[in-house]
């Protein structure tokens, strides 16, 4: 138990270093300007607070609540289909994502590292590069580790997977995968690689095979992050199969910061799956096809615009102030509350903007108790934790068909 000293993770360049922060001293801190580095997470200096940003700990003003963080009527959004006006937060959050993605069209990004034992056709390499670039346009600036190499590892047989994992991952990773397997594959059965099986994937594995994120913390070079996935060789003649959702997990999600760090509070309130995975994918696919981007597309796999899908699935609602508690929800990863956390991300983005919504989960890496959790929330915005929870609940609860009093 930590008393009078708070365990935090100080982000420095590409590394995370554990540090104990003593209680504030009576010595006046030097004057700080927004953007200057600081060393004690959640420390205060006048109106500035020390919070984590993409370049490490920085002094800055808390993020301010706004009625609309982005303008869904911005003319740059012509040709992009947003959620309907009756869902104002959904519409504003989608606008924030689309405007960020559009603004980054001409920026330069690192080349994608593609790892494969089987020689990939040029069309597959070009497709992977285009999809990765489209994804990075949205979330490269929000990555938690600065020195990261965007990576896509593709394999066409179990033996190829084992060879790649042996070459590029820490030894314990393959051992763990050989025990745990992956919760993907035909009929969603766990897939455990048979390293002696050199037969290329075929049949059901061409449409539903194993894939996952590649985390820098598990890579031998400590910087390769992105996704890996199966492919059937015939499909590689036209596509790379790069999975936007897993690619986001390996580049920007809190898990990408550290494979061993405590991330239990990183998803206590917000989950960015659809805002990063679905929206980046839909925008990129539309651009590659030369068509309009429909952010309410039925092709969305996780959440996008499906606000009515949870109505009637809960008899009662657990307030967002208690989502962090172990055992507060019968299954902490239940479909209902994963969905609720995605809706909370939508509300948070609509009112505080992309920077706040996408960096808060990173700031919560290393937080281990309620006191630290509430202190981080209090430092991050100009709203109290109670006000944030009330705003989230008022937005999320009706989507389950429940009244505010229930």
C-alpha positions as CSV (number, residue, x, y, z in Angstrom):
1,X,0.0,0.0,0.0
2,X,1.3,3.4,-1.0
3,X,1.1,6.1,1.7
4,X,2.2,9.8,1.2
5,X,4.1,8.6,-1.9
6,X,2.4,8.0,-5.2
7,X,3.7,5.5,-7.6
8,X,3.6,7.0,-11.1
9,X,5.1,6.1,-14.5
10,X,7.2,8.9,-15.9
11,X,7.3,8.8,-19.7
12,X,10.7,9.9,-21.1
13,X,11.3,9.5,-24.8
14,X,10.5,6.0,-25.7
15,X,10.8,4.5,-22.2
16,X,8.8,4.3,-19.1
17,X,10.6,4.6,-15.8
18,X,9.0,4.0,-12.4
19,X,9.5,6.8,-10.0
20,X,8.2,7.7,-6.5
21,X,6.9,11.2,-6.1
22,X,7.1,12.7,-2.6
23,X,4.5,14.9,-1.1
24,X,4.8,18.6,-2.4
25,X,7.5,20.5,-0.6
26,X,7.2,24.0,0.7
27,X,9.8,25.3,-1.8
28,X,8.1,27.3,-4.6
29,X,8.3,25.5,-8.0
30,X,9.9,27.5,-10.8
31,X,7.6,29.3,-13.1
32,X,6.3,27.0,-15.8
33,X,4.8,27.7,-19.2
34,X,2.4,25.4,-21.0
35,X,4.4,22.8,-23.0
36,X,7.5,22.9,-20.7
37,X,8.5,19.6,-19.2
38,X,7.7,18.7,-15.6
39,X,8.6,15.7,-13.5
40,X,5.7,15.0,-11.0
41,X,2.5,13.7,-12.5
42,X,-0.6,15.7,-11.3
43,X,1.6,18.3,-9.6
44,X,0.3,21.9,-9.9
45,X,1.9,25.2,-10.7
46,X,-0.6,28.0,-10.6
47,X,-3.3,27.2,-13.2
48,X,-1.1,24.6,-14.9
49,X,-1.1,20.8,-14.2
50,X,1.6,18.3,-14.9
51,X,0.0,15.7,-17.2
52,X,1.2,13.1,-19.7
53,X,1.3,14.1,-23.3
54,X,2.8,12.3,-26.4
55,X,6.2,13.9,-25.7
56,X,6.3,13.1,-21.9
57,X,5.2,14.9,-18.8
58,X,4.2,18.5,-19.6
59,X,2.8,21.5,-17.8
60,X,-0.5,22.6,-19.4
61,X,-3.9,24.0,-18.7
62,X,-6.5,21.3,-17.9
63,X,-8.7,20.4,-20.9
64,X,-11.8,22.6,-20.8
65,X,-15.4,21.4,-21.2
66,X,-17.0,22.6,-24.5
67,X,-20.5,22.2,-25.8
68,X,-19.0,21.1,-29.1
69,X,-15.3,20.3,-29.3
70,X,-15.5,20.2,-33.1
71,X,-17.9,21.6,-35.7
72,X,-19.9,18.9,-37.5
73,X,-21.0,21.6,-40.1
74,X,-17.4,22.3,-41.1
75,X,-17.3,22.4,-45.0
76,X,-14.3,20.1,-45.0
77,X,-16.6,17.3,-44.0
78,X,-18.6,17.4,-47.3
79,X,-18.9,13.9,-48.6
80,X,-18.4,12.3,-45.2
81,X,-21.6,10.9,-43.6
82,X,-21.7,11.6,-39.9
83,X,-24.1,10.2,-37.3
84,X,-27.5,11.8,-37.3
85,X,-28.2,15.1,-35.7
86,X,-30.4,13.5,-33.1
87,X,-27.2,12.1,-31.6
88,X,-25.3,15.4,-31.1
89,X,-22.3,13.9,-29.1
90,X,-21.9,11.1,-31.6
91,X,-22.0,13.6,-34.5
92,X,-19.5,15.9,-32.9
93,X,-17.1,13.1,-31.9
94,X,-17.2,11.7,-35.5
95,X,-16.5,15.2,-36.8
96,X,-13.4,15.5,-34.5
97,X,-12.0,12.3,-35.9
98,X,-12.7,13.1,-39.5
99,X,-11.3,16.6,-39.3
100,X,-8.1,15.3,-37.7
101,X,-7.8,12.6,-40.3
102,X,-8.3,15.1,-43.2
103,X,-5.9,17.6,-41.7
104,X,-3.1,15.1,-41.8
105,X,-3.4,14.1,-45.4
106,X,0.0,15.5,-46.5
107,X,2.0,14.7,-43.4
108,X,4.9,12.3,-43.6
109,X,4.8,9.0,-41.6
110,X,7.4,6.3,-41.0
111,X,7.4,3.5,-43.6
112,X,5.6,0.4,-42.5
113,X,7.8,-2.6,-41.6
114,X,6.3,-5.7,-43.1
115,X,7.6,-9.1,-41.7
116,X,6.8,-12.3,-43.6
117,X,8.5,-15.6,-44.2
118,X,6.7,-16.0,-47.5
119,X,7.6,-13.6,-50.2
120,X,4.6,-11.2,-50.5
121,X,3.4,-9.9,-53.8
122,X,3.9,-6.2,-54.5
123,X,0.2,-5.6,-54.5
124,X,0.0,-6.9,-50.9
125,X,2.9,-4.7,-49.8
126,X,1.4,-1.6,-51.4
127,X,-2.0,-2.3,-49.9
128,X,-0.5,-2.7,-46.4
129,X,1.5,0.5,-46.7
130,X,-1.6,2.4,-47.8
131,X,-3.8,1.1,-45.0
132,X,-1.1,1.7,-42.4
133,X,-0.6,5.3,-43.6
134,X,-4.4,5.9,-43.5
135,X,-4.5,4.6,-39.9
136,X,-1.5,6.6,-38.8
137,X,-3.1,9.8,-40.1
138,X,-5.5,9.5,-37.2
139,X,-3.5,8.3,-34.3
140,X,0.3,8.5,-34.9
141,X,0.4,11.9,-33.0
142,X,-1.4,10.3,-30.0
143,X,1.0,7.4,-29.6
144,X,2.4,6.9,-26.1
145,X,5.9,5.8,-27.2
146,X,7.7,8.2,-29.4
147,X,10.3,5.9,-30.9
148,X,8.1,3.2,-32.4
149,X,8.3,1.3,-35.7
150,X,4.9,0.7,-37.3
151,X,4.9,-3.0,-38.0
152,X,2.7,-5.6,-39.8
153,X,3.6,-9.2,-39.4
154,X,1.8,-11.5,-41.8
155,X,2.0,-15.3,-42.0
156,X,0.4,-18.0,-44.2
157,X,1.0,-21.1,-42.1
158,X,1.4,-22.0,-38.4
159,X,5.1,-22.7,-38.9
160,X,5.6,-19.3,-40.4
161,X,4.0,-17.7,-37.4
162,X,6.4,-19.6,-35.1
163,X,9.4,-18.6,-37.2
164,X,8.5,-14.9,-37.1
165,X,7.6,-14.9,-33.4
166,X,11.0,-16.5,-32.6
167,X,12.9,-13.9,-34.7
168,X,11.1,-10.8,-33.5
169,X,9.6,-11.4,-30.1
170,X,10.9,-12.0,-26.6
171,X,11.2,-15.8,-25.9
172,X,8.4,-15.8,-23.4
173,X,5.9,-14.6,-25.9
174,X,5.8,-17.7,-28.0
175,X,5.7,-19.9,-25.0
176,X,2.7,-17.9,-23.7
177,X,0.9,-18.1,-27.0
178,X,1.5,-21.8,-27.2
179,X,-0.4,-22.2,-23.9
180,X,-3.0,-19.5,-24.1
181,X,-3.6,-19.5,-27.9
182,X,-5.7,-16.8,-29.6
183,X,-9.5,-16.3,-29.3
184,X,-9.8,-16.2,-33.0
185,X,-10.1,-18.8,-35.8
186,X,-12.9,-20.8,-37.3
187,X,-16.0,-20.9,-35.0
188,X,-14.0,-18.6,-32.7
189,X,-12.1,-21.5,-31.3
190,X,-8.8,-20.7,-29.6
191,X,-5.9,-21.1,-32.1
192,X,-2.7,-22.6,-30.8
193,X,0.1,-22.7,-33.4
194,X,1.5,-26.0,-34.3
195,X,5.1,-25.0,-35.2
196,X,5.6,-28.2,-37.2
197,X,2.6,-27.4,-39.5
198,X,4.0,-26.0,-42.7
199,X,0.7,-26.4,-44.6
200,X,-0.6,-23.0,-45.9
201,X,-3.9,-21.8,-44.4
202,X,-7.0,-22.7,-46.5
203,X,-10.7,-23.0,-46.1
204,X,-12.3,-21.4,-43.1
205,X,-8.9,-19.9,-42.1
206,X,-9.0,-17.6,-45.2
207,X,-11.9,-15.6,-43.6
208,X,-11.5,-16.2,-39.9
209,X,-8.0,-16.9,-38.7
210,X,-5.7,-15.8,-35.9
211,X,-4.6,-12.1,-35.6
212,X,-3.5,-9.9,-32.7
213,X,-1.6,-6.8,-31.8
214,X,2.2,-6.5,-31.9
215,X,3.4,-4.6,-28.8
216,X,6.8,-2.8,-28.6
217,X,7.2,-4.2,-25.0
218,X,7.2,-7.7,-26.3
219,X,9.4,-7.1,-29.3
220,X,13.1,-7.8,-29.3
221,X,13.9,-4.4,-30.6
222,X,11.5,-2.8,-28.1
223,X,10.0,-0.6,-30.7
224,X,8.1,-2.7,-33.3
225,X,4.4,-2.1,-32.8
226,X,1.3,-2.7,-34.8
227,X,-0.5,-5.9,-35.9
228,X,0.1,-9.5,-37.0
229,X,-2.3,-11.7,-38.8
230,X,-3.0,-14.8,-40.9
231,X,-3.6,-14.7,-44.7
232,X,-4.3,-17.3,-47.3
233,X,-1.8,-16.9,-50.2
234,X,-4.4,-16.5,-52.9
235,X,-5.9,-13.6,-51.0
236,X,-2.5,-11.8,-50.8
237,X,-2.7,-11.4,-54.6
238,X,-5.1,-8.5,-54.0
239,X,-5.0,-7.5,-50.3
240,X,-2.7,-7.4,-47.3
241,X,-5.3,-8.2,-44.6
242,X,-4.0,-5.5,-42.2
243,X,-6.4,-5.3,-39.3
244,X,-7.1,-1.7,-38.3
245,X,-8.3,-2.6,-34.8
246,X,-5.2,-4.6,-33.9
247,X,-2.9,-2.1,-35.6
248,X,-4.3,0.7,-33.3
249,X,-3.8,-1.5,-30.3
250,X,-0.2,-2.0,-31.1
251,X,0.6,1.6,-31.9
252,X,-1.6,3.9,-29.7
253,X,-3.5,2.0,-27.0
254,X,-2.3,2.0,-23.4
255,X,-1.2,-1.6,-23.8
256,X,1.4,-0.4,-26.4
257,X,3.1,1.6,-23.7
258,X,4.2,-1.4,-21.7
259,X,3.5,-5.1,-21.7
260,X,4.1,-5.3,-18.0
261,X,2.8,-2.0,-16.7
262,X,-0.5,-1.8,-14.8
263,X,-3.3,-0.7,-17.2
264,X,-6.3,-1.7,-15.1
265,X,-7.5,1.9,-14.9
266,X,-6.7,2.8,-18.5
267,X,-10.1,1.5,-19.6
268,X,-12.0,2.2,-16.4
269,X,-13.9,5.0,-18.2
270,X,-13.0,5.1,-21.9
271,X,-12.4,2.6,-24.6
272,X,-11.3,4.0,-28.0
273,X,-11.9,0.9,-30.1
274,X,-14.4,2.3,-32.6
275,X,-13.2,5.9,-32.7
276,X,-9.8,4.6,-33.8
277,X,-10.3,1.2,-35.3
278,X,-13.7,1.7,-37.1
279,X,-13.4,5.3,-38.1
280,X,-9.8,5.1,-39.3
281,X,-10.7,2.0,-41.3
282,X,-13.8,3.5,-42.9
283,X,-12.1,6.8,-43.8
284,X,-9.1,5.0,-45.3
285,X,-11.1,2.4,-47.2
286,X,-13.3,5.1,-48.7
287,X,-10.3,7.1,-49.9
288,X,-8.7,4.1,-51.4
289,X,-11.9,3.3,-53.2
290,X,-12.5,6.9,-54.3
291,X,-15.9,6.9,-52.5
292,X,-17.7,8.8,-49.8
293,X,-16.9,7.8,-46.2
294,X,-20.0,6.6,-44.3
295,X,-19.1,6.6,-40.6
296,X,-22.5,5.0,-40.0
297,X,-21.7,2.1,-42.4
298,X,-23.3,-1.2,-41.7
299,X,-19.8,-2.7,-42.3
300,X,-18.7,-1.3,-38.9
301,X,-17.7,-4.3,-36.7
302,X,-17.7,-2.8,-33.2
303,X,-19.8,0.2,-32.4
304,X,-20.1,3.0,-35.0
305,X,-23.5,4.5,-35.1
306,X,-25.1,1.4,-33.5
307,X,-26.6,3.4,-30.6
308,X,-29.8,1.3,-30.4
309,X,-28.2,-2.1,-30.2
310,X,-28.0,-2.2,-26.4
311,X,-31.5,-1.0,-25.6
312,X,-33.2,-3.5,-23.2
313,X,-30.1,-5.5,-22.5
314,X,-29.7,-4.2,-18.9
315,X,-32.4,-4.1,-16.1
316,X,-30.3,-1.7,-14.1
317,X,-27.2,0.4,-14.8
318,X,-24.0,0.6,-12.8
319,X,-22.7,4.2,-12.7
320,X,-19.5,5.0,-14.6
321,X,-18.0,6.1,-11.2
322,X,-17.9,2.4,-10.3
323,X,-16.7,0.8,-13.6
324,X,-13.2,0.6,-12.3
325,X,-14.1,-1.7,-9.4
326,X,-13.2,-5.3,-9.6
327,X,-16.4,-7.3,-9.4
328,X,-18.7,-4.3,-9.6
329,X,-19.7,-5.7,-13.0
330,X,-20.5,-9.4,-13.2
331,X,-18.1,-9.6,-16.1
332,X,-15.8,-6.6,-16.3
333,X,-15.4,-7.2,-20.0
334,X,-19.1,-7.8,-20.7
335,X,-20.4,-6.7,-24.0
336,X,-22.7,-4.2,-22.4
337,X,-20.0,-2.3,-20.5
338,X,-17.4,-2.5,-23.2
339,X,-20.0,-0.8,-25.3
340,X,-20.8,1.7,-22.5
341,X,-17.1,2.6,-22.3
342,X,-17.1,3.2,-26.1
343,X,-20.1,5.5,-25.7
344,X,-18.3,7.3,-22.9
345,X,-15.3,7.8,-25.2
346,X,-17.8,9.4,-27.6
347,X,-19.1,11.8,-25.0
348,X,-15.6,12.7,-23.7
349,X,-14.3,13.4,-27.2
350,X,-17.4,15.6,-28.1
351,X,-16.8,17.8,-25.0
352,X,-13.1,17.8,-24.4
353,X,-11.6,17.0,-27.8
354,X,-9.4,14.3,-29.3
355,X,-6.3,15.2,-27.3
356,X,-8.0,14.7,-24.0
357,X,-9.9,11.6,-24.9
358,X,-7.0,9.7,-26.5
359,X,-4.3,10.7,-24.0
360,X,-6.3,10.1,-20.8
361,X,-6.0,6.3,-21.0
362,X,-2.2,6.7,-21.4
363,X,-2.1,9.0,-18.4
364,X,-3.8,6.3,-16.4
365,X,-1.1,3.6,-17.1
366,X,0.4,2.9,-13.7
367,X,-2.5,4.1,-11.6
368,X,-3.4,1.4,-9.1
369,X,-6.1,2.7,-6.8
370,X,-9.2,4.9,-6.7
371,X,-7.4,7.8,-5.1
372,X,-4.8,8.0,-7.9
373,X,-7.6,7.5,-10.5
374,X,-9.7,10.3,-9.2
375,X,-6.7,12.6,-8.8
376,X,-5.7,12.0,-12.5
377,X,-9.3,12.8,-13.7
378,X,-9.4,15.9,-11.5
379,X,-6.0,17.1,-12.9
380,X,-6.9,16.4,-16.6
381,X,-10.0,18.5,-17.0
382,X,-11.8,21.5,-15.6
383,X,-14.5,19.3,-14.3
384,X,-14.6,17.2,-11.1
385,X,-14.7,13.4,-11.4
386,X,-18.3,13.6,-10.1
387,X,-19.3,16.0,-12.9
388,X,-17.6,13.8,-15.5
389,X,-19.3,10.6,-14.3
390,X,-22.7,12.4,-14.3
391,X,-22.2,13.6,-17.8
392,X,-21.2,10.1,-19.0
393,X,-24.1,8.5,-17.2
394,X,-26.6,11.0,-18.6
395,X,-25.4,10.1,-22.1
396,X,-24.9,6.4,-21.8
397,X,-27.8,5.3,-19.6
398,X,-30.6,6.2,-22.1
399,X,-28.9,4.1,-24.8
400,X,-29.8,1.1,-22.7
401,X,-33.4,2.3,-22.6
402,X,-33.2,3.3,-18.9
403,X,-34.4,6.5,-17.3
404,X,-32.0,8.7,-15.5
405,X,-33.4,7.6,-12.1
406,X,-32.9,3.9,-12.8
